[in-house]
Amino acid sequence: MNDEPEAGVLLSPRECEVLTSLGQGLTIDQTASALGIKRVTVDLHIKNAKQKLNANTREHALVTAIQRGLISP
């Protein structure tokens, strides 16, 4: 994967919520419970955010989203 996120990337509100929850230290199961969605849906939002941000891991997606001002730390 390319290390540079594409310019103008927009995350969906739910992708932002999921990344923010992970940034707060919640597990995938805790995030799913807090947002009232299934674990597989959390995984899907993480996958989509990773693709949009050209990130290899969820942690990479989280850091990139924070750096770009897409979510708050």
Contacts in CASP RR format, 6 or more apart in sequence:
PFRMAT RR
TARGET T0000
AUTHOR 0000-0000-0000
METHOD contacts of the structure
MODEL  1
MNDEPEAGVLLSPRECEVLTSLGQGLTIDQTASALGIKRVTVDLHIKNAK
QKLNANTREHALVTAIQRGLISP
1 54 0 8 1.000
1 55 0 8 1.000
1 56 0 8 1.000
2 54 0 8 1.000
3 54 0 8 1.000
4 54 0 8 1.000
5 52 0 8 1.000
5 53 0 8 1.000
5 54 0 8 1.000
5 55 0 8 1.000
5 64 0 8 1.000
5 68 0 8 1.000
6 52 0 8 1.000
6 54 0 8 1.000
9 52 0 8 1.000
9 53 0 8 1.000
9 68 0 8 1.000
9 70 0 8 1.000
10 52 0 8 1.000
10 70 0 8 1.000
11 19 0 8 1.000
11 49 0 8 1.000
11 52 0 8 1.000
11 53 0 8 1.000
11 65 0 8 1.000
11 70 0 8 1.000
11 71 0 8 1.000
12 45 0 8 1.000
12 48 0 8 1.000
14 35 0 8 1.000
14 45 0 8 1.000
15 45 0 8 1.000
15 46 0 8 1.000
15 48 0 8 1.000
15 49 0 8 1.000
15 52 0 8 1.000
16 65 0 8 1.000
16 70 0 8 1.000
16 71 0 8 1.000
17 35 0 8 1.000
18 31 0 8 1.000
18 35 0 8 1.000
18 42 0 8 1.000
18 45 0 8 1.000
18 46 0 8 1.000
18 49 0 8 1.000
19 46 0 8 1.000
19 49 0 8 1.000
19 58 0 8 1.000
19 61 0 8 1.000
19 62 0 8 1.000
19 65 0 8 1.000
19 71 0 8 1.000
20 71 0 8 1.000
20 72 0 8 1.000
21 30 0 8 1.000
21 31 0 8 1.000
21 34 0 8 1.000
21 35 0 8 1.000
22 28 0 8 1.000
22 31 0 8 1.000
22 46 0 8 1.000
22 58 0 8 1.000
22 62 0 8 1.000
23 62 0 8 1.000
23 73 0 8 1.000
26 34 0 8 1.000
28 39 0 8 1.000
28 42 0 8 1.000
28 43 0 8 1.000
28 46 0 8 1.000
29 39 0 8 1.000
31 42 0 8 1.000
32 38 0 8 1.000
32 39 0 8 1.000
32 41 0 8 1.000
32 42 0 8 1.000
35 42 0 8 1.000
46 58 0 8 1.000
46 61 0 8 1.000
49 55 0 8 1.000
49 58 0 8 1.000
49 61 0 8 1.000
49 65 0 8 1.000
50 56 0 8 1.000
50 57 0 8 1.000
50 58 0 8 1.000
50 60 0 8 1.000
50 61 0 8 1.000
53 60 0 8 1.000
53 61 0 8 1.000
53 64 0 8 1.000
53 65 0 8 1.000
53 68 0 8 1.000
54 64 0 8 1.000
55 61 0 8 1.000
55 64 0 8 1.000
62 71 0 8 1.000
65 71 0 8 1.000
66 72 0 8 1.000
66 73 0 8 1.000
END
